[in-house]
């Protein structure tokens, strides 16, 4: 299945994949929650590429980010993975279903060139190709092999380099447009907690209650897991002596957090190794015992 994602990357085909993470490894406990797929989503297929991944924390956000996932896939002609977990997948909440007129829908760009001069993988300044739809008079070759701007396979170092840079730079150069995150109480936070999905939602409540008791804690919830919002996190953590990830995992989110944080700041993970969601008090106890 991961090779299918690699194929979508190579052919620059917009797709949306939903990954409801479960307890494992292997079959594990198939109906229970975990947060162990964050690195698999990013690095599961072989060779070099970039990908977009979103992780909601509520039913409303799951609805909104599903629309956003399709828009991002169409905008960047790339796979987008919508993450979830067993807690969110079974959650019932009030949901506002937007009317079609309220939704922002990104339509696929159309080629400006004639079919005779058109090249499906030619890139502009944003590095995003304008890939024509089948049946509209344009010749489009969708090939998994390394290919040039026409889509033709060439076993040459310069073609391979341009091919790889194309599928990576179109995400990297536009990362600041893709980032989504939520942060609270970061201005004076001495300890900054980083958590995603449902754990981010619960950690936010824990931090809010701790602030009422005088603790200088903050919370940063990355909504875009890939590309990871490195610069926003660095800014949010600027005054923190400690940065702590809280994860329903032995530690996956901690890696992009470590890559983002400046030298000298302490970064550690607090794993919640139960497939049942904790309460804010459970997390507070985990923090007090381990920090």
C-alpha positions in Angstrom: 0.0 0.0 0.0 2.9 2.4 0.7 4.1 1.8 -2.9 0.8 3.2 -4.0 1.6 6.4 -2.2 5.0 6.5 -3.9 3.3 6.0 -7.2 1.0 9.0 -6.5 4.0 11.1 -5.6 5.9 10.1 -8.7 3.0 10.7 -11.1 1.9 13.8 -9.1 -1.6 12.5 -8.7 -3.8 14.2 -6.0 -5.2 11.6 -3.6 -6.5 11.7 0.0 -5.7 8.7 2.3 -7.3 8.4 5.7 -5.2 6.6 8.3 -7.0 5.7 11.6 -4.1 4.7 13.8 -4.5 1.6 15.9 -2.6 -0.2 18.7 0.1 -2.5 17.3 2.6 -3.6 16.0 1.1 -6.1 13.6 -2.5 -6.8 14.3 -2.1 -5.6 17.9 -5.5 -4.6 19.2 -7.2 -3.7 16.0 -10.0 -1.7 17.5 -8.0 0.4 19.9 -6.3 3.8 19.6 -2.7 4.6 19.2 -0.5 7.4 17.7 2.2 5.3 16.2 2.0 6.0 12.4 3.3 9.6 12.3 6.7 8.6 10.9 5.3 5.8 8.7 3.1 8.4 7.0 6.1 10.6 6.2 8.7 8.0 5.4 6.8 4.8 4.5 7.5 4.8 0.8 11.1 4.5 -0.5 13.5 7.2 -1.8 13.0 11.0 -1.4 9.7 12.8 -1.4 7.6 15.1 0.7 4.0 14.6 1.8 1.2 16.5 3.5 -0.5 15.1 6.5 -3.2 16.7 8.7 -4.3 15.5 12.2 -7.7 16.8 13.6 -8.6 16.7 17.3 -12.4 16.9 17.1 -15.3 15.8 14.9 -15.8 19.3 13.6 -12.1 19.5 12.7 -12.2 16.1 11.1 -15.0 17.4 8.8 -13.2 20.7 8.0 -9.8 19.1 7.5 -11.2 16.5 5.1 -12.3 19.3 2.8 -8.9 20.9 3.4 -7.1 17.7 2.5 -8.8 17.5 -0.9 -8.0 21.2 -1.5 -4.3 20.7 -0.6 -4.1 17.6 -2.8 -5.5 19.5 -5.7 -3.3 22.5 -5.1 0.0 20.7 -4.8 -0.8 17.7 -7.0 0.3 15.3 -4.2 -1.0 12.7 -1.7 -2.5 14.1 1.5 -2.9 11.8 4.5 -5.7 12.6 7.0 -4.7 11.1 10.3 -7.2 9.9 13.0 -7.1 7.4 15.9 -9.5 5.0 17.6 -10.7 7.7 20.0 -11.6 10.3 17.4 -13.0 7.7 15.0 -15.6 6.7 17.6 -16.3 10.2 18.9 -19.8 11.7 18.8 -20.0 15.5 18.9 -22.2 18.2 17.6 -21.2 18.9 14.0 -21.9 21.9 11.8 -22.1 20.5 8.3 -21.4 23.4 6.0 -23.6 24.1 3.0 -21.9 23.7 -0.4 -22.0 27.5 -0.9 -19.9 27.9 2.3 -17.2 25.5 1.3 -14.0 26.7 -0.3 -13.2 24.3 -3.1 -10.0 24.4 -5.0 -10.4 23.6 -8.7 -7.6 21.9 -10.6 -5.6 24.3 -12.8 -5.9 24.1 -16.5 -2.9 24.2 -18.9 -2.4 27.5 -20.7 -0.3 25.9 -23.5 -1.7 24.1 -26.5 -1.6 20.3 -26.6 1.3 20.5 -29.1 3.6 22.4 -26.7 2.3 21.1 -23.4 4.6 19.2 -21.0 2.8 17.7 -18.0 5.7 18.0 -15.5 7.0 21.4 -16.4 7.3 23.6 -13.3 6.9 27.3 -12.6 8.3 29.3 -9.7 6.1 27.4 -7.3 7.4 24.1 -8.6 3.8 22.8 -8.9 3.1 21.3 -12.4 -0.2 21.8 -14.2 -1.2 18.3 -15.0 -4.1 18.1 -17.5 -7.0 15.8 -17.0 -7.4 12.8 -19.2 -9.8 13.2 -22.1 -9.2 16.9 -22.7 -7.0 16.7 -25.7 -3.6 16.7 -23.9 -1.1 13.9 -23.9 -0.3 12.9 -20.3 2.0 10.0 -19.5 1.6 8.7 -16.0 4.8 6.7 -15.3 6.2 5.4 -12.0 9.7 5.5 -13.5 12.0 8.5 -13.3 10.9 10.9 -16.0 11.5 14.3 -17.6 9.1 17.1 -18.1 7.3 15.2 -20.8 6.9 12.1 -18.6 9.4 10.1 -20.6 11.8 7.7 -18.7 15.4 8.5 -18.8 18.1 6.7 -16.8 20.4 9.8 -16.4 21.7 11.4 -13.2 20.5 14.9 -14.2 16.9 13.6 -14.9 16.8 11.8 -11.6 18.0 14.9 -9.7 15.4 17.1 -11.4 12.7 14.5 -10.8 13.4 14.2 -7.1 13.8 17.9 -6.6 10.5 18.5 -8.3 8.4 16.3 -6.0 10.2 17.6 -2.8 10.6 21.3 -3.5 7.0 21.9 -4.4 6.1 21.1 -0.8 9.2 22.6 0.9 8.9 25.9 -1.0 5.3 26.2 0.0 5.5 24.8 3.5 4.6 28.1 5.2 1.4 28.2 3.2 0.5 24.6 4.3 1.3 24.9 8.0 -1.7 24.7 10.4 -1.3 24.8 14.2 -2.9 25.9 17.4 -1.1 27.4 20.4 -2.1 28.8 23.8 -0.3 30.5 26.6 3.1 30.4 24.8 4.2 34.0 25.5 5.6 33.3 29.0 5.6 29.5 29.0 8.4 28.0 30.9 7.3 24.5 30.0 5.8 24.0 26.5 3.8 20.9 25.8 3.4 19.6 22.3 0.7 17.1 21.5 -1.4 16.3 18.4 -4.9 14.9 17.7 -7.0 13.9 20.7 -4.0 14.0 23.0 -3.5 17.6 22.0 -7.0 18.4 22.9 -6.8 16.7 26.3 -3.4 18.4 27.0 -4.9 21.8 26.2 -7.4 21.3 29.0 -4.7 20.2 31.4 -2.6 23.3 30.6 -5.5 25.6 31.0 -6.3 24.2 34.4 -2.6 24.4 35.4 -2.5 28.0 34.3 -5.3 28.8 36.7 -3.1 27.4 39.5 -0.2 29.6 38.5 1.9 27.2 36.5 3.6 28.8 33.5 2.8 26.1 31.0 1.9 26.4 27.3 0.5 24.1 24.6 1.4 23.8 21.0 -0.8 21.5 18.8 0.5 20.8 15.3 -2.5 20.3 13.0 -0.2 19.9 10.0 2.1 17.0 11.0 3.9 17.1 7.6 5.3 19.4 6.6 5.9 20.0 10.3 5.5 23.7 11.4 9.1 24.1 12.6 9.3 27.9 12.6 6.0 28.4 14.5 7.1 25.9 17.1 10.5 27.6 17.5 8.7 30.9 18.1 6.2 29.3 20.5 9.1 27.7 22.5 11.3 30.8 22.6 11.0 31.3 26.4 10.6 27.7 27.4 13.3 25.8 29.3 11.6 22.5 28.6 9.7 21.2 25.6 7.6 18.1 26.3 5.7 15.9 23.8 2.7 14.0 25.2 1.9 11.0 22.9 -0.1 7.9 22.9 3.0 6.2 21.7 6.6 5.6 22.9 7.5 8.6 20.8 7.0 9.7 17.2 6.1 13.4 17.4 9.2 14.0 19.4 11.4 13.6 16.4 10.2 16.6 14.3 10.0 18.5 17.6 13.7 17.8 18.2 14.5 18.9 14.7 12.7 22.2 15.2 13.9 23.2 18.7 17.0 25.3 19.1 20.2 23.9 20.7 20.3 23.9 24.5 16.6 23.4 25.1 15.6 20.2 26.8 13.2 18.1 24.8 11.6 14.9 26.2 8.6 12.6 25.6 6.0 11.6 28.0 4.3 8.4 26.6 0.8 7.5 27.5 0.9 3.8 26.8 -2.8 3.0 27.2 -5.1 2.6 24.3 -7.8 4.4 26.3 -7.8 8.2 26.2 -6.6 9.9 29.5 -8.4 12.5 31.4 -6.7 15.9 32.0 -6.1 14.8 35.5 -4.4 11.6 34.2 -2.1 13.7 32.1 -1.4 16.0 35.0 -0.4 13.0 37.1 1.8 11.7 34.3 3.5 15.1 34.1 4.0 15.5 37.9 5.5 12.1 38.2 7.9 12.3 35.3 9.0 16.0 35.0 
